[in-house]
Amino acid sequence: MAEGLERMGRLYIPLPAEALGWARDRLAEDRRGRVLDHTALDGFVCGSKLTRAMIHMALVEDVPLVIPASALMIGWSRRGSSYEITALKTVLSLPVVEVEPLDETSAYHSARLPAIRDDHLTDFAIAHVVHVARVRGWRVLSTNAGDIRRMARDVGVDEGEG
């Protein structure tokens, strides 16, 4: 954990107490873990205080985080600068982070969600996030809860600012 905190500390200035309190309160309500969507990855890389606070507190409190591979693919596609690449690599290197593969079963169940729009590639990644959240019984960390709720009102969302 100490090594993970040190790596995160190199990326940004300390988080405000309000953001850490927000994350601590949400994790206290439900410590099972969080599924990160591509917007949470964007938020972390681009400086969202709430998203960074949630990932920071998950590391401190040893709460698992999972990133579905499809969300990670979108996250990587949006990274251009060396800082952004380093920030995303930092998240992936944290001991509480796991990448969930897109296998045959999860691809089938994700693609069967009725709200998927064929012309929106991010919908497939969001569907994978919803599927993983349902299977694990975890909440989603997102900076755009509307997309998650459009697909699945039964999945809880912690929404950080975008």
N, C-alpha and C positions, 0 to 999 in steps of 0.2 A: 504494500500500500504506500509506504513512504516514497518508494521510487516513482510510483505513478503520480503522486502529488507533486513530486519534484518536477517531473516532466510537464505536468499541466501548468505549474507555476512559471515555467519558462515561456509559456505562450501568451500570458496576459496578466494584467494588473489584478490585485486582489478583488474579489467579488464584494458587492455591497451587502451589508447585514440583512437587508430586506429580501434580497434574492436568495440568500442562504436560508433564511427563515421560511420562505415560501417552499423551497425544496425540502427542508427538514420536516415541515408540517405534512406535506404530501406523502413523503416516505414513511412518516409515523403512522399515517392512516392505512397504508398498504405496503408492506415490505417484501412482497413476493417477487418483485422485479419490474422492469419496464422494457417495452419494445420500442426501439427508436426508429422513426421513419426518416425518409430522406430530408424532410424539412428540419428535423432535429439536428441532423448532421450539418446542414447548411447553417443553422442557428449557432451551433458550437463554433464552426469555422469562422463565421462572420461576426461573432461577438455578442450573441444574445445572452444577456446576464442570467435569465431564468434557466435557459437550456444548459449553460455552463454550470450554473449552481446545482442543477439536478444531477448532472454527471459527476460533479465534484462530491456532492453529498452521498451519491450511490457508492463512490469509491471509499469515502470515509466510513460509511455505515455497512459496507460489504453487501450491498444490494446488487444482485445480478442485472446486467443490461444485455439485451440481445439485439443484434442488427440483422434483419433479414437480408440475404444476399442481393435481392432485387433492389432494395433501398440503398444498399451500399454501392451498387453499380451506378445508380443515379448520382449518389454523393460523389463518386470518383469522377463522373462525367462533367461535373460542375467545378472541378478544381483546376486552376490554371497557374497560380503563383506558387513559388516554393514554400511560402508561409502556409498557404492553404493545404498543400500536400502534407507538410509537417504536422499541421493541426489534426488532420484526419488520421494520419499514421499514429499520432499520440493517442487519440481515442481508441483506436484498434489495439494498441499495445497495453491498455489498462487491464489488470488482472480480473476485473469484474465483467469484462466485455467478451461476448461470444458472437460469432457470425453464424446465423442459421441458414443452411443451404436451401436452395430451391430444388427439391427432388420431385420425382414423378407424382407422389401423393399430394404434396403441398401445392404443386403447380395446378393439379386438377381442381382441388378445393378452392384455391385462390381464384381461378378463372371462372368458377361457377357463381361467384357473387353477382347478383342481378344488377348492381349499379355501375358495372364496368362499361366505360365508353371505349369502343374499339379504336377510336382515333386519338386517344390520350394514353401515351405510353406510361405516364406516371400512375395511371389508374391500376395497372398491373402490379406495380410495386406497392401501391397502397393496399391492394387486395391481399398481397402476400403478408404485409404487416398485420392486417386484420386477421388473417388466418392464423398467424403465429400467436397473436395476442389471445385469440379464442382458445387455441390448443393449450397454451400455457396458463390461461386464466389471469393474465397480466394486463395492466394498463399500458397505454401508448404515450410516449413523449413526442410531441409534435409542436410545430409553430403554426400549423394550419389545421385545427381540429375539425373544421368544416368538411374537409375531404374524408376524414375517417368517419365522421358521423353520417355523411351521405351514404356510405357503404354499409355501416353497421352501427346502429344506435345502441346496441347492447355492449359495445366495447368502451371502457372508460378511457378518458384522455386527460393527460396533464398538458395544458397548453402554455408554452412559453411564448414570449413576444418574438415576432419574426424579424 
